[in-house]
Amino acid sequence: MPSAIVSEYFRTNKLPQIWCPGCGHGIITRAITVAIDKLGLDRDKICIVSGIGCSSRAPGYMDFDTLHTTHGRALAFATGIKMANPDLKVIVITGDGDATAIGGNHLIHACRRNIDITAIIYNNNIYGMTGGQYSPTTPKFDKGTTAPYGNVDKAFDIPALAAAAGATYVGRSTAYHTQLLISLIENGIKNEGFSLIEAISVCPTYYGRKNKKGSAVEMLEWQKNHAVNIAAASKMAPESLDGKFLIGEFKNSPEPEYTKEYQKIIDMFKKE
Amino acid sequence: MKSKARLMQGNEACVEGAIAAGMKFFAGYPITPSTEVAEIAAEKLPLVGGKFIQMEDEIASMAAIIGASLAGSKSMTATSGPGFSLKQENLGYASLAEVPCVIVNVQRSGPSTGLPTSPAQGDIMQARWGSHGDHPVIALTPSSVRETFDLTIKAFNLSEKYRVPVILLMDEIIGHMRERVELPEISEIEIIDRKKPTVSREKYLPYKADDDLIPPMAYYGDGYRFHVTGLAHDETGFPTNNPAIADKLYRRLLDKIELHKNEIIEWEEQCTDDADIVIISIGGVSRAADTAMKQLRQKGVKVGTYRPITVWPFPEKRLIELADKVNTFVVAEMNLGQMALEVERIIKDKAELIKVNKVNGEAIYPEEIIEKIEEVL
């Protein structure tokens, strides 16, 4: 029997989903629906948009208005949707390759505009759908099928990228830290502006196997043992953070929202 | 009462037509010689409660208009050759997902950056085959400022009616030309809106076509909670790998245009009744063709003109009829023979075919057409 959340918010006739056993994407997708549920939003006024890749298959299972677009372009499609109907809450589900490689330009400009879209980047550190090629978030020296001797590219720090580009709400959590993830998504949706939440997933099939990271459970345990909340990190000695990574709310600084700013222009010409 | 006569540029007439047709969203990226379309849209849209956005690139502009259309706004973008190439990815998406939208391509000389920004008509085949896979295409080509206004409205109407992206294939000559125009009253203009579902959410199948092969289209936010994808899909809109369903979908996309082609196809012909020679041309070149015809008629040469207004689907049936009585077709175009390929395919060996081609960034002049015709007389 599916849980109440799944029965309520998923297209249960489309389940089971296509993801591999142990994939973290299901946890993240569920977290999004829990956040929506907690916010008590009108589900007919929510539009979920994705690009191409493993994560981008999520909207197909979610019982909302959903749009599965082209590779990297989800944010550009979402921008058109939000402009045409600002009453819609627009949520974008995308992956590390989708959002930061082929869609990198769209990402920084959506951040810059501060348009009211909440983007959730499922980061599995690899191109999963095509079979394990290195992505812009594959750690340096890790392996992928196109980096058989180790990846020499430096990885993107997605929250730093988004914050620098102008996103007004930025956070990071992991598939392990589900409660934090739910609250970040909730706050992201509540923020009237561009919100970005990096959700670090696990890909035991490609990234894990290629880099000897163990089982899905071991990969989740690694997240548990290596993530440090930014609130706690500020009180810790720098050397105790070696080999760790930060999670939590990185930026929360609301600014005027794009479609509202544009509406002011329209209102200038409204007849009395 | 008609509006007062105005001196208007082709690109401006395009925006006037779009607004008359109900455009409420424009996404674009600067590129000559189409930039005025974006500039004027930015100025005029807020006045009618519409919205303009300058996106980060051509790809994003195309994506944004598809998104806006799905959320219920009639949408348009404008570009030229290099940008048109970039739009092909999402143009294919709009074809498969059946999202109404209008793409203006004010053609310039290419390939690549080419001769910015001299006139050309080198995108005739790109308009037809630019996106991968078999897909439906409607492309309209105006040859005057007033016709740019009319065809922009027609482009919106066709895209709404058939749920297909429609390309307004202009050229730099028409885009930048200024002419005296009188625009019709809004009440005189026929506006077509997409058909919406009449059934409840539970019964709505977003990709189940009616007998006219066109599925009714809900808007995002209407409460239908439907799914749209660029993957092959069944009538529910969800992806499928079933070969029979995929085959049926791909064929329906082409068939829905084929079924209605008599309503879509438009052309103009002059003096073809007694013509031995017929000049075929589109857009800016048609103006030179008209002059060439008139001058040759004065010399007693029986010349007519044939101007496809819908370049895709190509007005084929009438051309077949003409081929039975015409000795020679002269295809004049600002490329190295793209439309001639289509004419050749249609007329087969029934008549002689002569090409007048120019790709040096200059317009084709009437004398050049006359000279070529006099060579074969």
Interface residues (C-beta under 8 A of the other chain):
Chain A: K14 R43 D44 K45 C47 V49 P59 G60 D63 F64 D65 T66 L67 H68 T69 T70 R73 A76 F77 A78 T79 G80 I81 K82 M83 A84 N85 D87 L88 N105 H106 I108 H109 Y262 I265 I266 M268 F269
Chain B: K24 F25 A27 P46 L47 G49 G50 K51 I53 M55 E56 D57 I59 A60 S61 A63 A64 I65 I66 G67 A68 S69 L70 A71 G72 S73 S75 E89 N90 Y93 Y219 Y220 G221 D222 G223 Y224 R225 F226 H227 V228 T229 G230 L231 F238 P239
